[in-house]
C-alpha cells in the first residue's frame, strides 16, 4: 500500500517545483547518482513508496557552481585542443602547398632550360650552315644538314603539342584487347627495325585466367606502347627484348625489358620529365618527350608507369592499367 506524501513544508515555506528539484539533482551530480542508486534498490525490492531528498539551497548553488566550472574548463580545454589541431593542420597544409609550388617552379625551370638546349642546337646548326652556304663556303651538301635539323625541330614541336593535347582531349574509350595491341605494335616495329623486331618476344600469362579486355583510348594506349617498345629497340643494340602481359590484383600489367645500355643512377629520378634525356643517350636521336607521353597517357587512364634500370645492364618499364 502506497504511503501518503510527505506534507512537511519546505524551509522557505513552500515546496519547490518537482522539475526544479530534478534540475538541481542533475547539476549536483552526486545527489542524482545517489537518488538513482536508492531508487534502483527500492524498485528491485518491490517498494513503491515515494522518497523526497531535500538539499539546502547554499549546497545546491555550491555544487552547481563546481559542476559548471568543471564543464566550462572542459569545454575551454577541448576548444583549445581543437584550435591547436586546426592550426597544426593549416600549418602542414601551407607547408605542403609551399613545397609543391617550389617543386613546380623547379620543374618548370628545368623544362625551360632543357627546351632552350633542344632548340638552340638545331637552330645554331641551321644558321651556321646557311651562313656558310651564302658565303660560298658550302655547297649542295650543306642543305641536307639544314633539312635534318629542321626535321628535328619539327619532331620536337610535334611531340610537345601531343603532350599538351593529352591533358585536355577527351578519352575515346573502347574495348581494347591488350594482347592484340602488343602483337600489332611488335609487328609494326619489325619493318622499321628488323633486327630489333627479331629480338622481341611476347609472352602472355593466361593461367589461371586470361587478361580481360580493358576500356581505353586505343590510339593513346598504342602511342604509349609504341614509345616504350621504340626506346627498348633504340637503346639495346643486341640481346633479347621481352614483352610480358599478365593480370595482377585487378590490374593489367605490361612489362618491356631489355639488356641495353641502361640509365645512369643520377638520371633515374627525372626520366619522366619533359625533354629529359640520360647522359649516355645523347648519341641517339630523340626529343626526350617519349616517357613523358607514356606517363601522361597512363595517368589519364588511371594507371601508372614505373621504370627500373641499371647502367650497362638494361631497363625494365612496367605499365599498370586498371581492368575496371
C-alpha positions in Angstrom: 0.0 0.0 0.0 1.4 3.5 -1.0 2.3 5.8 1.8 0.8 9.3 1.9 3.0 12.0 0.5 5.2 13.9 2.9 3.4 17.2 3.7 6.2 18.8 5.7 6.7 22.3 4.4 10.0 23.3 2.8 12.4 25.6 4.7 11.2 28.7 2.9 7.5 27.9 3.5 6.7 26.4 0.1 7.7 23.3 -1.8 10.0 23.9 -4.8 8.5 22.6 -8.1 9.3 19.0 -9.0 11.1 20.0 -12.2 13.4 22.4 -10.4 14.3 19.6 -7.9 15.2 17.3 -10.8 17.4 20.0 -12.4 19.2 20.7 -9.2 19.8 16.9 -8.8 21.3 16.8 -12.3 23.5 19.9 -11.6 24.8 18.4 -8.4 25.7 15.1 -10.0 26.4 13.2 -6.8 22.9 13.5 -5.3 21.4 12.5 -8.7 23.6 9.4 -8.7 22.6 8.7 -5.1 18.9 9.0 -5.9 19.3 6.7 -8.9 21.0 4.1 -6.7 18.4 4.3 -4.0 15.6 4.1 -6.5 17.1 1.1 -8.1 17.4 -0.7 -4.8 13.9 0.1 -3.7 12.4 -0.8 -7.0 14.2 -4.1 -7.0 12.9 -4.8 -3.5 9.4 -4.1 -4.6 9.0 -0.9 -2.5 6.9 1.7 -4.3 7.0 4.4 -1.6 7.8 7.9 -2.8 11.1 9.4 -1.5 12.0 13.0 -1.4 15.5 14.3 -0.9 15.8 17.9 0.4 19.0 19.8 -0.1 19.8 23.2 1.4 20.0 26.0 -1.3 23.5 27.1 -0.5 24.8 23.5 -1.0 22.9 23.3 -4.3 24.4 26.6 -5.5 27.9 25.5 -4.5 27.5 22.1 -6.1 26.1 23.6 -9.3 28.9 26.2 -9.4 31.6 23.5 -9.1 29.9 21.4 -11.8 29.5 24.3 -14.2 33.1 25.3 -13.6 34.3 21.8 -14.4 32.1 21.8 -17.6 33.4 25.2 -18.6 37.0 24.2 -18.1 36.4 21.0 -20.1 34.8 23.0 -22.9 37.7 25.5 -22.9 40.3 22.8 -22.9 38.5 20.9 -25.8 38.2 24.1 -27.8 41.8 25.0 -27.2 42.8 21.5 -28.3 40.7 21.7 -31.4 42.1 25.2 -32.2 45.7 23.9 -31.9 44.8 20.9 -34.1 43.3 23.1 -36.7 46.3 25.4 -36.5 48.7 22.4 -37.0 46.6 21.2 -39.9 46.7 24.6 -41.5 50.4 24.9 -41.0 51.0 21.4 -42.5 48.8 22.2 -45.5 50.5 25.6 -46.0 53.9 23.9 -45.9 52.8 21.2 -48.3 51.4 23.8 -50.7 54.6 25.9 -50.5 56.7 22.8 -51.1 54.6 21.8 -54.0 54.8 25.3 -55.5 58.6 25.3 -55.1 58.9 21.9 -56.8 56.6 23.1 -59.6 58.8 26.1 -60.1 61.9 24.0 -60.1 60.4 21.6 -62.7 59.3 24.5 -64.8 62.8 26.0 -64.7 64.4 22.6 -65.7 61.9 22.3 -68.5 62.7 25.7 -69.9 66.4 25.0 -69.6 66.1 21.7 -71.5 63.8 23.4 -74.1 66.4 26.1 -74.6 69.1 23.5 -75.1 67.0 21.4 -77.5 66.0 24.4 -79.6 69.5 26.0 -79.6 71.4 23.2 -81.1 69.4 22.7 -84.3 68.9 26.4 -84.7 72.6 27.0 -84.4 73.4 24.3 -86.9 70.8 25.7 -89.4 72.1 29.3 -89.0 75.8 28.2 -89.4 75.1 26.1 -92.4 73.0 28.8 -94.0 75.7 31.5 -93.4 78.4 29.2 -94.9 76.3 28.5 -98.0 75.7 32.2 -98.5 79.4 32.9 -98.3 80.2 30.2 -100.8 81.9 28.0 -98.3 79.2 25.4 -98.5 77.8 23.6 -101.5 74.8 21.5 -102.2 75.9 19.1 -99.4 75.0 21.8 -96.8 71.3 21.7 -97.4 70.8 18.1 -96.2 72.1 19.3 -92.8 69.6 22.1 -92.7 66.8 19.6 -93.7 67.9 17.2 -90.9 67.9 19.9 -88.2 64.6 21.3 -89.4 63.1 17.9 -89.2 64.5 17.5 -85.7 62.7 20.8 -84.7 59.5 19.5 -86.3 59.6 16.3 -84.3 60.2 18.3 -81.1 57.3 20.7 -81.8 55.0 17.8 -82.7 55.8 15.9 -79.5 55.3 18.9 -77.3 51.9 19.5 -79.0 51.0 15.9 -78.3 51.9 16.3 -74.7 49.9 19.5 -74.3 46.9 17.9 -76.0 46.9 14.9 -73.7 45.9 16.9 -70.7 42.7 18.3 -72.3 41.5 15.9 -75.1 38.6 13.6 -74.0 39.3 9.9 -74.0 37.6 8.0 -76.7 37.2 4.7 -74.8 36.5 1.4 -76.4 37.1 -2.3 -75.5 40.8 -3.0 -76.1 42.4 -6.4 -76.3 45.9 -5.8 -74.8 47.4 -9.0 -76.2 46.3 -8.0 -79.7 47.5 -4.4 -79.2 51.0 -5.6 -78.2 51.2 -8.1 -81.0 50.3 -5.5 -83.6 52.8 -3.0 -82.1 55.6 -5.5 -82.3 54.6 -6.4 -85.9 54.6 -2.7 -86.9 58.1 -2.2 -85.4 59.7 -5.1 -87.3 59.7 -3.4 -90.8 61.2 -0.2 -89.2 64.0 -2.1 -87.3 64.2 -5.7 -88.5 67.0 -6.5 -86.0 65.0 -5.3 -83.0 61.8 -6.9 -84.3 63.6 -10.2 -84.5 64.8 -9.9 -80.9 61.3 -9.1 -79.5 59.3 -11.8 -77.9 55.8 -11.5 -76.4 54.7 -13.7 -73.5 51.2 -13.7 -72.1 50.1 -15.3 -68.9 46.7 -17.0 -69.4 46.6 -19.3 -66.4 44.6 -19.4 -64.2 42.7 -16.8 -66.4 43.5 -14.6 -69.3 43.9 -10.8 -69.2 40.4 -9.4 -70.0 39.9 -6.5 -72.4 40.0 -3.1 -70.8 38.2 0.2 -71.5 40.8 2.6 -73.0 41.5 5.0 -75.7 43.1 2.8 -78.3 45.1 5.5 -80.1 46.6 6.9 -77.0 47.4 3.5 -75.5 49.0 2.4 -78.8 51.1 5.6 -78.7 52.3 4.7 -75.1 53.2 1.1 -76.1 55.0 2.3 -79.3 57.1 4.7 -77.3 58.2 2.0 -74.8 59.0 -0.5 -77.5 60.8 2.1 -79.5 63.0 3.0 -76.6 63.8 -0.7 -75.9 64.8 -1.0 -79.6 66.9 2.2 -79.7 68.9 1.7 -76.6 69.7 -2.1 -76.9 71.8 -2.9 -79.9 71.8 -6.6 -79.1 70.2 -9.1 -76.7 66.6 -10.1 -76.2 63.7 -7.7 -75.7 60.9 -9.3 -73.6 57.4 -8.0 -73.7 55.2 -9.6 -71.0 51.5 -9.3 -70.2 49.7 -10.6 -67.2 46.8 -9.8 -64.8 47.7 -8.9 -61.2 45.4 -7.7 -58.4 42.8 -6.2 -60.7 45.3 -4.6 -63.0 46.7 -5.4 -66.4 50.5 -5.4 -66.2 52.7 -4.8 -69.3 56.4 -5.2 -68.9 59.0 -4.3 -71.5 62.6 -5.4 -70.6 65.8 -5.2 -72.5 69.5 -5.8 -72.0 70.7 -2.5 -73.4 72.8 0.4 -72.1 70.6 1.2 -69.2 70.2 4.6 -67.5 72.7 6.1 -65.1 71.5 6.2 -61.5 71.8 10.0 -61.3 69.3 10.4 -64.2 66.7 8.0 -62.9 64.7 10.5 -60.8 63.9 12.6 -63.8 63.3 10.1 -66.6 59.6 11.1 -66.8 60.3 14.8 -67.0 59.6 16.6 -70.3 62.7 16.8 -72.6 64.8 14.8 -70.0 67.5 12.6 -71.6 70.0 10.4 -69.9 73.7 11.4 -70.2 74.5 8.3 -72.1 71.7 8.8 -74.7 73.0 12.0 -76.4 74.2 10.0 -79.4 70.7 8.6 -80.1 68.1 10.8 -81.9 65.1 11.7 -79.8 63.2 14.6 -78.2 63.1 13.4 -74.6 59.3 13.5 -74.7 58.6 9.8 -75.1 58.4 8.7 -71.4 56.6 11.9 -70.5 53.9 11.0 -73.0 53.7 7.5 -71.6 53.3 8.8 -68.1 50.6 11.2 -69.1 48.6 8.6 -71.1 48.8 6.1 -68.2 47.7 8.8 -65.7 44.7 9.7 -67.9 43.6 6.0 -67.8 44.0 5.8 -64.0 47.2 3.7 -64.4 50.8 4.1 -63.5 54.2 3.6 -65.1 57.4 2.6 -63.4 61.0 2.2 -64.6 63.9 0.1 -63.2 67.3 0.4 -64.8 71.0 -0.2 -64.3 73.6 1.3 -66.5 75.3 -1.3 -68.6 72.7 -4.0 -67.7 69.3 -3.0 -69.1 66.0 -1.4 -68.4 62.5 -2.6 -67.4 59.4 -0.4 -67.9 56.2 -1.5 -66.2 52.8 -0.2 -67.2 49.8 -0.9 -65.0 46.2 -0.3 -66.1 43.0 -0.9 -64.1 40.8 -3.6 -65.5 37.6 -1.9 -64.4 
